[in-house]
Amino acid sequence: MTEEAQKMAMKFLDKTAEIRLTDVFNVSLRLGDGTEYNEVELRRLFPISDRDHYISLIDKDEKQIAMIRSYDDLTPESAAAVKACFNDYYLIPKITKIHECSDATGALIMKVDTDHGYVQFRIRNRHSDMKIYPEDRVIIRDSSDNRYEIESLAALDRKSWILISSYL
């Protein structure tokens, strides 16, 4: 492999890498060869459909440093640091109960309880802003671009399921 190709080759992290949480959205990274990076941002390449694989590590100059294929490739401590960083960055309230779904002036109005409290929001286009994923998950995007998740339609109470099912 040429020197230029080596520079362009993606580095995939393994258990020799050490990742530590430094603040709410950043980590520090120490590679197995001793190279260190501070103020590293983490980004999931598939934040909705595959949250545990293919995580990009980006330096403060917005350049990709390395990639995590899977949490299994990291030490438990490094994996915990990555997960802690994502807890706030990718916060998506979970809908636990639906009080009302009504179609008003072309927009769907939802009144729901989430794991972060009661919320009322509008959905512009129920066909593009409400998506069903495998394992009965639903992701809803409101008119302000906030996202909400129903972890399992089957786990909703009967009234909630009835209210939402006709709009999916």
N, C-alpha and C positions, 0 to 999 in steps of 0.2 A: 504494500500500500504506500502511495506517495505521501510526502509530508503534508501536502495540501489536503489530500483525502483524509488523513488522520485528523487534521484540524476540524474537518467538516463532519466526521463520523460522530454519531450520537453517543453520548455516554449514558449507559444505563446503570443506575445505582444498585449496589448490593450491600451485604451486611458489613462491609468494611467502611461504608460511609456513616458519618455521624450527623444527625440532624437535631437541632435544638430550637425550641420556640424562643424567640427573642422579644416579640411583642404580639399584639393581637393578630396581625396579618402577615408577619414575617418570621423567617427562620434563619439560622446560620447553618452552614454546610461545611463539613470537613470531609474531604475525599480520602480514600485509603492511602494515597501517595503523600498526604499531608497538606495538599492545597486547600486553602480556606476561602470561603465566601461569606460575607455578611449582608444583611438586608436582602435576603433572597425571598422572592414571592413564589407562591405555589399556585398552579392553575390546573384544574381537572380538564382534560381534553374532552371527556364525555360526562359532564356534571349531572345529567339527568339519567341517562341510560346505563352508565357503567362507572359508578362513583369510586370504585376501589382499584381501578387500573388506569395506567397511562396518565401520570401526573407530571407536568412540566415544571422545572425549577428555573426561574428567570432572575437575572441579576439586576442591579439598580439601573443599568443602562438598557434594560428591556431586551437583553440577549439571553437566549436559552443556554443554560449551563449543562443541564443533564435532564434525564427522564427517569421516573419510577415506573416500572412495569406493573408492579403489584406490591401491596403492603407486605406480602410474604417474603419479598426480597430484602426487606429491611430488618434491623434489630427491633425487638418490641419497643424499646425506648424511642427510636427514630420514628417508627410507625405511629406511636402515641403523640409525638410532637406534630406530625403532619395532620393527624385527625383533629387535634386540638385547634390548630390553625384554621381548619375548615369549618369547625363548629360555628364560628361567627361569620366567616366570609360567605359561606353558602347557606346562611340561615333561611330556611323555608318553613314557615309555620305549618303545622299539621292540623287539618280540619278534623275535629272530633265530633261535631254535631252540626246539622244544618237546620236552621229555624225557618228560613224562607228562601224560595227561589221564585222570582217573578220576572216576566218578560215585559219591560216597559220601554216604549219608544225605541224599539230595536236593540236595546241593550238588556242583558240579563243582570238583575240585581240579586246579590246573595247576602244573606245575613247568617253568619256562622259563629260557632265557638271554635277556637283553635287552642293549641297548647300554650299560646301566649295571650289568651283572652278573646273577648268578643270582637268581631270585625264585620263591617258592612262594606261591600265593594261592588263595582260594576265590571261586567265583562262585555267588551265590544262585539266580539264575534265568537260565539260558542263553538263553531266548527274548527277554528284555528287556535283558539285560546284555551281549549279544554282537551287534553290528550290522555288517552288511556294507555298505560304501559303494562308490560308483563307483570304477573303476580298481582293483578287487580289494582295497581297503583294509578292514581289520576293526578296530573299536574295541571293547575289552573293559573292562568296569567290574567291579572286584572287590567283595567284601563290605565293604571299608573305604572304598569310593568312590574308589579310585585307578583311573586309566585306563592302559591299555596299548594299543599299536598294532601291528598287523601291516601293514606298508606294502604288501605284495603277497603274496597267498596263493600265487601262482605262483612267487614267488621263494624260498619255503620249501623246505628239503630234503624228499625224498620221505617219510621217516618222520614229520617234523613235520606235513606236509600230511595224511597218513593219520590221525594222532592227532586233529587238530582238525576235519577235514572232517565227521565224523559228528555233531558237536555244533553245526554251523552251520545 
